[in-house]
Amino acid sequence: MKGDWSRFSFFLMLFFLPMLIGAAPLNEEKIPVYPGAVRDQAAEEERRQFYEGPRYDHWELETVRIYTVKALVDDVCRFYIDQLKPKQGWPMKDPYDLAPGEV
């Protein structure tokens, strides 16, 4: 009986630990936006029209915000690296399988 409980606890920890370590922000307000970035609603609408339709390949909710900045891409990348503090590793999805703007 004690062995069953420890196995259950171990598998429960294996399931929840990655979610706690790499948890995504729970709302959009917690995602940092580069200073001076301007939301491009025309580009958002264009993307929505082009990619709109049923998506049965996954059950993820999708929110798209497109911003434009007048800065070098190096500065923007450095801002997000400093803000999000990512860890080195391999991507969960193959970047070549992603649609434009998809992460």
MMTF fields as JSON, N, C-alpha, C and O atoms, coordinates in Angstrom:
{
  "mmtfVersion": "1.0.0",
  "mmtfProducer": "UNKNOWN",
  "numBonds": 411,
  "numAtoms": 412,
  "numGroups": 103,
  "numChains": 1,
  "numModels": 1,
  "chainsPerModel": [1],
  "groupsPerChain": [103],
  "chainIdList": ["A"],
  "bondAtomList": [4, 2, 8, 6, 12, 10, 16, 14, 20, 18, 24, 22, 28, 26, 32, 30, 36, 34, 40, 38, 44, 42, 48, 46, 52, 50, 56, 54, 60, 58, 64, 62, 68, 66, 72, 70, 76, 74, 80, 78, 84, 82, 88, 86, 92, 90, 96, 94, 100, 98, 104, 102, 108, 106, 112, 110, 116, 114, 120, 118, 124, 122, 128, 126, 132, 130, 136, 134, 140, 138, 144, 142, 148, 146, 152, 150, 156, 154, 160, 158, 164, 162, 168, 166, 172, 170, 176, 174, 180, 178, 184, 182, 188, 186, 192, 190, 196, 194, 200, 198, 204, 202, 208, 206, 212, 210, 216, 214, 220, 218, 224, 222, 228, 226, 232, 230, 236, 234, 240, 238, 244, 242, 248, 246, 252, 250, 256, 254, 260, 258, 264, 262, 268, 266, 272, 270, 276, 274, 280, 278, 284, 282, 288, 286, 292, 290, 296, 294, 300, 298, 304, 302, 308, 306, 312, 310, 316, 314, 320, 318, 324, 322, 328, 326, 332, 330, 336, 334, 340, 338, 344, 342, 348, 346, 352, 350, 356, 354, 360, 358, 364, 362, 368, 366, 372, 370, 376, 374, 380, 378, 384, 382, 388, 386, 392, 390, 396, 394, 400, 398, 404, 402, 408, 406],
  "bondOrderList": [1, 1, 1, 1, 1, 1, 1, 1, 1, 1, 1, 1, 1, 1, 1, 1, 1, 1, 1, 1, 1, 1, 1, 1, 1, 1, 1, 1, 1, 1, 1, 1, 1, 1, 1, 1, 1, 1, 1, 1, 1, 1, 1, 1, 1, 1, 1, 1, 1, 1, 1, 1, 1, 1, 1, 1, 1, 1, 1, 1, 1, 1, 1, 1, 1, 1, 1, 1, 1, 1, 1, 1, 1, 1, 1, 1, 1, 1, 1, 1, 1, 1, 1, 1, 1, 1, 1, 1, 1, 1, 1, 1, 1, 1, 1, 1, 1, 1, 1, 1, 1, 1],
  "groupList": [{"groupName": "MET", "atomNameList": ["N", "CA", "C", "O"], "elementList": ["N", "C", "C", "O"], "formalChargeList": [0, 0, 0, 0], "bondAtomList": [1, 0, 2, 1, 3, 2], "bondOrderList": [1, 1, 2], "singleLetterCode": "M", "chemCompType": "L-PEPTIDE LINKING"}, {"groupName": "LYS", "atomNameList": ["N", "CA", "C", "O"], "elementList": ["N", "C", "C", "O"], "formalChargeList": [0, 0, 0, 0], "bondAtomList": [1, 0, 2, 1, 3, 2], "bondOrderList": [1, 1, 2], "singleLetterCode": "K", "chemCompType": "L-PEPTIDE LINKING"}, {"groupName": "GLY", "atomNameList": ["N", "CA", "C", "O"], "elementList": ["N", "C", "C", "O"], "formalChargeList": [0, 0, 0, 0], "bondAtomList": [1, 0, 2, 1, 3, 2], "bondOrderList": [1, 1, 2], "singleLetterCode": "G", "chemCompType": "PEPTIDE LINKING"}, {"groupName": "ASP", "atomNameList": ["N", "CA", "C", "O"], "elementList": ["N", "C", "C", "O"], "formalChargeList": [0, 0, 0, 0], "bondAtomList": [1, 0, 2, 1, 3, 2], "bondOrderList": [1, 1, 2], "singleLetterCode": "D", "chemCompType": "L-PEPTIDE LINKING"}, {"groupName": "TRP", "atomNameList": ["N", "CA", "C", "O"], "elementList": ["N", "C", "C", "O"], "formalChargeList": [0, 0, 0, 0], "bondAtomList": [1, 0, 2, 1, 3, 2], "bondOrderList": [1, 1, 2], "singleLetterCode": "W", "chemCompType": "L-PEPTIDE LINKING"}, {"groupName": "SER", "atomNameList": ["N", "CA", "C", "O"], "elementList": ["N", "C", "C", "O"], "formalChargeList": [0, 0, 0, 0], "bondAtomList": [1, 0, 2, 1, 3, 2], "bondOrderList": [1, 1, 2], "singleLetterCode": "S", "chemCompType": "L-PEPTIDE LINKING"}, {"groupName": "ARG", "atomNameList": ["N", "CA", "C", "O"], "elementList": ["N", "C", "C", "O"], "formalChargeList": [0, 0, 0, 0], "bondAtomList": [1, 0, 2, 1, 3, 2], "bondOrderList": [1, 1, 2], "singleLetterCode": "R", "chemCompType": "L-PEPTIDE LINKING"}, {"groupName": "PHE", "atomNameList": ["N", "CA", "C", "O"], "elementList": ["N", "C", "C", "O"], "formalChargeList": [0, 0, 0, 0], "bondAtomList": [1, 0, 2, 1, 3, 2], "bondOrderList": [1, 1, 2], "singleLetterCode": "F", "chemCompType": "L-PEPTIDE LINKING"}, {"groupName": "LEU", "atomNameList": ["N", "CA", "C", "O"], "elementList": ["N", "C", "C", "O"], "formalChargeList": [0, 0, 0, 0], "bondAtomList": [1, 0, 2, 1, 3, 2], "bondOrderList": [1, 1, 2], "singleLetterCode": "L", "chemCompType": "L-PEPTIDE LINKING"}, {"groupName": "PRO", "atomNameList": ["N", "CA", "C", "O"], "elementList": ["N", "C", "C", "O"], "formalChargeList": [0, 0, 0, 0], "bondAtomList": [1, 0, 2, 1, 3, 2], "bondOrderList": [1, 1, 2], "singleLetterCode": "P", "chemCompType": "L-PEPTIDE LINKING"}, {"groupName": "ILE", "atomNameList": ["N", "CA", "C", "O"], "elementList": ["N", "C", "C", "O"], "formalChargeList": [0, 0, 0, 0], "bondAtomList": [1, 0, 2, 1, 3, 2], "bondOrderList": [1, 1, 2], "singleLetterCode": "I", "chemCompType": "L-PEPTIDE LINKING"}, {"groupName": "ALA", "atomNameList": ["N", "CA", "C", "O"], "elementList": ["N", "C", "C", "O"], "formalChargeList": [0, 0, 0, 0], "bondAtomList": [1, 0, 2, 1, 3, 2], "bondOrderList": [1, 1, 2], "singleLetterCode": "A", "chemCompType": "L-PEPTIDE LINKING"}, {"groupName": "ASN", "atomNameList": ["N", "CA", "C", "O"], "elementList": ["N", "C", "C", "O"], "formalChargeList": [0, 0, 0, 0], "bondAtomList": [1, 0, 2, 1, 3, 2], "bondOrderList": [1, 1, 2], "singleLetterCode": "N", "chemCompType": "L-PEPTIDE LINKING"}, {"groupName": "GLU", "atomNameList": ["N", "CA", "C", "O"], "elementList": ["N", "C", "C", "O"], "formalChargeList": [0, 0, 0, 0], "bondAtomList": [1, 0, 2, 1, 3, 2], "bondOrderList": [1, 1, 2], "singleLetterCode": "E", "chemCompType": "L-PEPTIDE LINKING"}, {"groupName": "VAL", "atomNameList": ["N", "CA", "C", "O"], "elementList": ["N", "C", "C", "O"], "formalChargeList": [0, 0, 0, 0], "bondAtomList": [1, 0, 2, 1, 3, 2], "bondOrderList": [1, 1, 2], "singleLetterCode": "V", "chemCompType": "L-PEPTIDE LINKING"}, {"groupName": "TYR", "atomNameList": ["N", "CA", "C", "O"], "elementList": ["N", "C", "C", "O"], "formalChargeList": [0, 0, 0, 0], "bondAtomList": [1, 0, 2, 1, 3, 2], "bondOrderList": [1, 1, 2], "singleLetterCode": "Y", "chemCompType": "L-PEPTIDE LINKING"}, {"groupName": "GLN", "atomNameList": ["N", "CA", "C", "O"], "elementList": ["N", "C", "C", "O"], "formalChargeList": [0, 0, 0, 0], "bondAtomList": [1, 0, 2, 1, 3, 2], "bondOrderList": [1, 1, 2], "singleLetterCode": "Q", "chemCompType": "L-PEPTIDE LINKING"}, {"groupName": "HIS", "atomNameList": ["N", "CA", "C", "O"], "elementList": ["N", "C", "C", "O"], "formalChargeList": [0, 0, 0, 0], "bondAtomList": [1, 0, 2, 1, 3, 2], "bondOrderList": [1, 1, 2], "singleLetterCode": "H", "chemCompType": "L-PEPTIDE LINKING"}, {"groupName": "THR", "atomNameList": ["N", "CA", "C", "O"], "elementList": ["N", "C", "C", "O"], "formalChargeList": [0, 0, 0, 0], "bondAtomList": [1, 0, 2, 1, 3, 2], "bondOrderList": [1, 1, 2], "singleLetterCode": "T", "chemCompType": "L-PEPTIDE LINKING"}, {"groupName": "CYS", "atomNameList": ["N", "CA", "C", "O"], "elementList": ["N", "C", "C", "O"], "formalChargeList": [0, 0, 0, 0], "bondAtomList": [1, 0, 2, 1, 3, 2], "bondOrderList": [1, 1, 2], "singleLetterCode": "C", "chemCompType": "L-PEPTIDE LINKING"}],
  "groupTypeList": [0, 1, 2, 3, 4, 5, 6, 7, 5, 7, 7, 8, 0, 8, 7, 7, 8, 9, 0, 8, 10, 2, 11, 11, 9, 8, 12, 13, 13, 1, 10, 9, 14, 15, 9, 2, 11, 14, 6, 3, 16, 11, 11, 13, 13, 13, 6, 6, 16, 7, 15, 13, 2, 9, 6, 15, 3, 17, 4, 13, 8, 13, 18, 14, 6, 10, 15, 18, 14, 1, 11, 8, 14, 3, 3, 14, 19, 6, 7, 15, 10, 3, 16, 8, 1, 9, 1, 16, 2, 4, 9, 0, 1, 3, 9, 15, 3, 8, 11, 9, 2, 13, 14],
  "groupIdList": [1, 2, 3, 4, 5, 6, 7, 8, 9, 10, 11, 12, 13, 14, 15, 16, 17, 18, 19, 20, 21, 22, 23, 24, 25, 26, 27, 28, 29, 30, 31, 32, 33, 34, 35, 36, 37, 38, 39, 40, 41, 42, 43, 44, 45, 46, 47, 48, 49, 50, 51, 52, 53, 54, 55, 56, 57, 58, 59, 60, 61, 62, 63, 64, 65, 66, 67, 68, 69, 70, 71, 72, 73, 74, 75, 76, 77, 78, 79, 80, 81, 82, 83, 84, 85, 86, 87, 88, 89, 90, 91, 92, 93, 94, 95, 96, 97, 98, 99, 100, 101, 102, 103],
  "secStructList": [7, 2, 2, 2, 2, 2, 2, 2, 2, 2, 2, 2, 2, 2, 2, 2, 2, 2, 2, 2, 2, 6, 7, 7, 7, 1, 1, 4, 4, 4, 1, 7, 7, 7, 6, 6, 7, 3, 3, 7, 2, 2, 2, 2, 2, 2, 2, 2, 2, 2, 2, 7, 1, 7, 7, 7, 1, 7, 7, 7, 7, 7, 7, 7, 7, 7, 3, 3, 7, 1, 1, 7, 2, 2, 2, 2, 2, 2, 2, 2, 2, 2, 2, 2, 7, 7, 7, 7, 7, 7, 7, 1, 1, 7, 4, 4, 4, 1, 7, 6, 6, 7, 7],
  "xCoordList": [0.825, 0.0, 0.868, 0.585, 1.933, 2.809, 3.528, 3.734, 3.908, 4.559, 3.638, 4.085, 2.346, 1.388, 1.266, 1.201, 1.236, 1.12, 2.359, 2.247, 3.526, 4.743, 4.821, 5.279, 4.388, 4.357, 3.375, 3.671, 2.215, 1.22, 1.77, 1.604, 2.415, 3.001, 4.086, 4.189, 4.895, 5.963, 5.395, 5.863, 4.387, 3.792, 3.05, 3.042, 2.441, 1.778, 2.798, 2.554, 3.936, 5.001, 5.547, 5.799, 5.731, 6.215, 5.259, 5.686, 3.981, 2.986, 2.953, 2.884, 3.002, 2.832, 4.123, 4.067, 5.264, 6.516, 6.821, 7.163, 6.712, 6.963, 5.986, 6.35, 4.758, 3.78, 4.134, 3.891, 4.697, 5.07, 6.343, 6.458, 7.3, 8.574, 8.414, 8.903, 7.738, 7.604, 6.215, 5.712, 5.592, 4.211, 4.122, 4.917, 3.159, 2.911, 2.127, 1.457, 2.2, 1.402, -0.083, -0.571, -0.792, -2.208, -3.086, -4.225, -2.582, -3.357, -2.411, -1.198, -2.977, -2.165, -1.437, -0.389, -1.97, -1.342, 0.02, 0.85, 0.265, 1.537, 2.631, 3.789, 2.278, 3.267, 3.865, 3.129, 5.182, 5.777, 5.709, 5.789, 5.563, 5.545, 6.709, 6.933, 7.434, 8.6, 8.193, 7.186, 8.95, 8.619, 8.6, 9.536, 7.551, 7.407, 6.731, 6.545, 6.36, 5.675, 4.252, 3.577, 3.81, 2.473, 1.707, 2.189, 0.521, -0.296, -0.776, -1.259, -0.64, -1.022, -2.299, -2.25, -3.442, -4.724, -5.055, -5.772, -4.554, -4.789, -4.096, -4.67, -2.877, -2.16, -2.841, -2.889, -3.366, -4.09, -5.323, -5.598, -6.064, -7.269, -6.916, -7.616, -5.845, -5.406, -5.034, -5.388, -4.326, -3.951, -5.188, -5.294, -6.122, -7.349, -8.13, -8.65, -8.216, -8.941, -8.222, -8.861, -6.897, -6.127, -6.098, -6.181, -5.981, -5.842, -7.107, -7.087, -8.206, -9.427, -9.997, -9.904, -10.575, -11.167, -10.999, -10.3, -11.626, -11.521, -10.112, -9.486, -9.631, -8.307, -8.483, -8.669, -8.424, -8.642, -7.337, -7.36, -6.2, -4.935, -4.5, -3.651, -5.05, -4.742, -5.907, -6.77, -5.914, -7.009, -6.515, -7.029, -5.536, -5.008, -5.836, -6.276, -6.039, -6.686, -5.648, -4.463, -6.093, -5.145, -5.53, -6.672, -4.581, -4.737, -3.566, -2.413, -3.856, -2.804, -2.787, -3.808, -1.63, -1.41, -0.171, 0.882, -0.302, 0.817, 1.218, 0.387, 2.502, 3.037, 4.123, 4.794, 4.289, 5.41, 6.268, 5.767, 7.564, 8.509, 9.485, 9.764, 9.992, 11.036, 12.35, 12.919, 12.816, 14.053, 14.684, 14.03, 15.938, 16.626, 16.113, 15.737, 16.104, 15.623, 16.493, 16.0, 17.775, 18.663, 18.214, 18.26, 17.779, 17.315, 16.032, 15.867, 15.133, 13.868, 14.134, 13.573, 14.983, 15.311, 15.97, 15.651, 16.889, 17.559, 16.545, 16.649, 15.568, 14.526, 13.766, 13.569, 13.341, 12.558, 13.402, 12.901, 14.653, 15.533, 15.686, 15.638, 15.87, 16.007, 14.712, 14.753, 13.57, 12.283, 11.842, 11.397, 11.964, 11.414, 12.406, 12.008, 13.683, 14.74, 14.588, 14.418, 14.65, 14.483, 15.698, 16.788, 15.491, 16.575, 16.902, 16.02, 18.173, 18.587, 17.999, 17.883, 17.632, 17.082, 16.598, 16.875, 15.884, 15.352, 13.911, 13.2, 13.457, 12.057, 11.112, 11.435, 9.938, 8.938, 8.33, 7.975, 8.212, 7.662, 8.747, 9.642, 8.667, 9.607, 9.292, 8.173, 10.239, 9.954, 9.494, 8.786, 9.884, 9.5, 8.045, 7.497, 7.407, 6.002, 5.058, 3.84, 5.597, 4.769, 4.311, 5.029, 3.117, 2.599, 3.187, 3.66, 3.173, 3.697, 2.991, 1.763, 3.777, 3.233, 2.893, 2.568, 2.959, 2.616, 3.838, 4.958, 3.627, 4.722, 4.477, 5.296],
  "yCoordList": [-1.197, 0.0, 1.26, 2.216, 1.255, 2.417, 2.611, 3.744, 1.518, 1.61, 2.203, 2.953, 1.871, 2.431, 3.941, 4.681, 4.39, 5.818, 6.574, 7.66, 5.994, 6.674, 6.697, 7.686, 5.637, 5.638, 6.695, 7.43, 6.754, 7.747, 9.159, 10.003, 9.42, 10.74, 11.069, 12.204, 10.065, 10.275, 10.654, 11.606, 9.911, 10.211, 11.553, 12.273, 11.877, 13.166, 14.301, 15.315, 14.12, 15.111, 15.222, 16.329, 14.099, 14.132, 14.892, 15.564, 14.783, 15.455, 16.959, 17.746, 17.366, 18.775, 19.584, 20.802, 18.97, 19.71, 20.506, 21.685, 19.916, 20.736, 21.894, 22.95, 21.707, 22.789, 23.929, 25.093, 23.611, 24.652, 25.371, 26.586, 24.621, 25.217, 26.11, 27.239, 25.621, 26.375, 26.92, 26.937, 27.363, 27.826, 29.097, 30.023, 29.122, 30.307, 31.318, 30.942, 32.581, 33.582, 33.245, 32.742, 33.522, 33.187, 34.202, 33.891, 35.396, 36.377, 37.248, 37.235, 37.994, 38.788, 39.937, 40.375, 40.424, 41.546, 41.175, 42.056, 39.901, 39.472, 39.287, 39.059, 39.381, 39.249, 40.629, 41.566, 40.772, 42.095, 42.506, 41.668, 43.795, 44.357, 45.334, 46.15, 45.24, 46.096, 47.57, 47.96, 48.392, 49.815, 50.49, 50.344, 51.212, 51.894, 51.057, 51.528, 49.823, 48.966, 49.472, 49.879, 49.442, 49.907, 48.726, 48.032, 48.515, 47.393, 47.651, 48.739, 46.64, 46.741, 45.938, 44.747, 46.601, 45.9, 45.487, 44.506, 46.206, 45.814, 44.485, 43.625, 44.312, 43.049, 41.916, 40.785, 42.211, 41.188, 40.721, 39.522, 41.66, 41.306, 40.515, 39.567, 40.895, 40.163, 38.726, 37.792, 38.554, 37.212, 36.407, 35.226, 37.053, 36.378, 35.889, 34.773, 36.699, 36.304, 35.189, 34.278, 35.259, 34.281, 32.918, 31.89, 32.898, 31.638, 31.221, 30.256, 31.926, 31.583, 30.278, 29.995, 29.501, 28.232, 27.222, 27.481, 26.081, 25.067, 24.499, 24.194, 24.365, 23.787, 22.63, 22.824, 21.448, 20.26, 19.586, 18.56, 20.141, 19.487, 19.68, 18.933, 20.647, 20.836, 21.568, 22.129, 21.551, 22.168, 23.384, 23.688, 24.077, 25.258, 26.48, 26.627, 27.34, 28.615, 29.547, 29.468, 30.413, 31.236, 32.706, 33.084, 33.509, 34.955, 35.516, 35.177, 36.362, 36.925, 38.435, 39.105, 38.952, 40.389, 40.67, 40.069, 41.582, 41.932, 43.371, 44.279, 43.553, 44.872, 45.246, 44.374, 46.529, 47.026, 47.904, 48.594, 47.861, 48.667, 49.336, 48.834, 50.466, 51.155, 50.939, 51.863, 49.697, 49.337, 48.161, 47.487, 47.931, 46.781, 45.498, 45.481, 44.44, 43.166, 42.693, 42.016, 43.04, 42.655, 43.28, 42.631, 44.538, 45.213, 44.575, 44.398, 44.236, 43.613, 42.235, 41.888, 41.458, 40.121, 40.214, 39.43, 41.167, 41.328, 41.695, 41.215, 42.54, 42.907, 41.665, 41.47, 40.824, 39.646, 38.591, 37.884, 38.474, 37.545, 38.008, 37.193, 39.309, 39.844, 39.712, 39.425, 39.918, 39.87, 38.443, 38.162, 37.546, 36.193, 35.206, 34.15, 35.532, 34.681, 33.22, 32.328, 32.977, 31.607, 30.75, 31.258, 29.457, 28.5, 27.881, 27.68, 27.584, 26.969, 25.576, 24.857, 25.196, 23.868, 23.742, 24.594, 22.689, 22.433, 22.887, 22.823, 23.35, 23.762, 22.577, 21.461, 22.836, 21.784, 21.409, 20.252, 22.39, 22.152, 22.443, 23.251, 21.791, 22.054, 23.427, 23.641, 24.358, 25.705, 25.729, 26.649, 24.737, 24.715, 24.306, 24.495, 23.75, 23.363, 24.476, 24.325, 25.588, 26.672, 27.598, 27.826, 28.12, 29.121, 30.48, 30.642, 31.454, 32.78, 33.367, 33.418, 33.803, 34.392, 33.388, 33.783, 32.094, 31.064, 30.75, 30.729, 30.505, 30.145, 28.808, 28.339],
  "zCoordList": [0.0, 0.0, 0.0, -0.722, 0.819, 0.864, -0.471, -0.905, -1.119, -2.427, -3.477, -4.345, -3.404, -4.361, -4.181, -5.163, -2.954, -2.679, -3.173, -3.741, -2.953, -3.403, -4.929, -5.501, -5.597, -7.066, -7.579, -8.521, -6.948, -7.349, -7.168, -8.048, -6.048, -5.786, -6.803, -7.27, -7.143, -8.115, -9.484, -10.11, -9.947, -11.249, -11.235, -12.233, -10.121, -9.992, -10.083, -10.736, -9.424, -9.478, -10.906, -11.383, -11.583, -12.965, -13.877, -14.816, -13.598, -14.426, -14.164, -15.109, -12.905, -12.563, -12.556, -12.724, -12.373, -12.291, -13.563, -13.461, -14.753, -15.956, -16.101, -16.616, -15.654, -15.755, -14.807, -15.124, -13.662, -12.708, -13.132, -12.971, -13.675, -14.067, -15.287, -15.294, -16.313, -17.552, -17.751, -18.875, -16.698, -16.799, -17.633, -17.471, -18.512, -19.332, -18.505, -17.544, -18.862, -18.143, -18.205, -19.217, -17.126, -17.06, -17.781, -18.129, -18.006, -18.767, -19.585, -19.378, -20.505, -21.429, -20.74, -21.215, -19.642, -18.953, -18.377, -18.155, -18.132, -17.558, -18.606, -18.255, -19.884, -20.953, -21.213, -21.522, -21.093, -21.303, -22.775, -23.673, -22.999, -24.352, -24.455, -23.561, -25.538, -25.764, -25.676, -26.267, -24.953, -24.835, -26.209, -26.995, -26.481, -27.758, -28.831, -29.953, -28.507, -29.479, -29.693, -28.748, -30.942, -31.307, -31.889, -32.785, -31.37, -31.836, -33.261, -33.573, -34.127, -35.538, -35.751, -36.059, -35.584, -35.681, -37.105, -37.305, -38.094, -39.489, -39.787, -40.454, -39.301, -39.496, -38.73, -39.213, -37.542, -36.778, -37.536, -37.602, -38.107, -38.857, -40.114, -40.467, -40.784, -41.974, -41.619, -42.339, -40.52, -40.086, -39.716, -40.049, -39.026, -38.621, -39.845, -39.837, -40.882, -42.09, -42.836, -43.361, -42.883, -43.648, -42.966, -43.637, -41.643, -40.91, -40.182, -39.417, -40.403, -39.693, -40.229, -41.424, -39.356, -39.758, -38.652, -37.672, -38.795, -37.739, -37.653, -38.668, -36.44, -36.203, -35.242, -34.04, -35.772, -34.955, -34.557, -33.877, -34.966, -34.665, -33.215, -32.728, -32.528, -31.104, -30.445, -31.12, -29.138, -28.374, -27.61, -26.533, -28.146, -27.48, -27.85, -28.99, -26.886, -27.174, -27.78, -27.456, -28.645, -29.379, -29.273, -29.535, -28.894, -28.901, -29.684, -29.418, -30.639, -31.479, -31.304, -31.459, -30.984, -30.919, -31.764, -31.554, -32.713, -33.583, -33.276, -33.268, -33.027, -32.704, -33.708, -34.259, -33.937, -34.73, -33.83, -32.942, -34.078, -33.3, -34.251, -35.34, -33.821, -34.576, -33.841, -33.259, -33.882, -33.202, -33.938, -34.733, -33.666, -34.247, -33.608, -32.436, -34.382, -33.859, -32.694, -31.791, -32.706, -31.603, -30.288, -29.243, -30.337, -29.124, -28.592, -27.386, -29.505, -29.103, -28.504, -27.464, -29.155, -28.633, -27.265, -26.371, -27.09, -25.792, -24.708, -23.58, -25.038, -24.077, -23.61, -22.411, -24.56, -24.182, -23.481, -22.607, -23.844, -23.124, -21.681, -20.759, -21.48, -20.12, -19.321, -18.125, -19.966, -19.268, -18.948, -17.835, -19.924, -19.768, -19.175, -18.683, -19.212, -18.656, -19.115, -18.284, -20.42, -20.921, -20.608, -20.345, -20.641, -20.451, -21.801, -22.635, -22.005, -23.253, -23.375, -22.383, -24.577, -24.808, -26.235, -27.079, -26.491, -27.822, -27.886, -26.883, -29.055, -29.176, -29.042, -29.447, -28.468, -28.307, -29.654, -29.881, -30.547, -31.877, -32.904, -32.658, -34.041, -35.117, -35.71, -36.177, -35.708, -36.208, -37.658, -38.065, -38.436, -39.848, -40.041, -41.127, -39.013, -39.102, -38.658, -38.761, -38.166, -37.649, -38.766, -39.739, -38.609, -39.544, -39.168, -38.043, -40.064, -39.728, -38.506, -38.451, -37.536, -36.323, -35.243, -34.123, -35.546, -34.564, -33.719, -34.227, -32.427, -31.529, -30.898, -30.108]
}
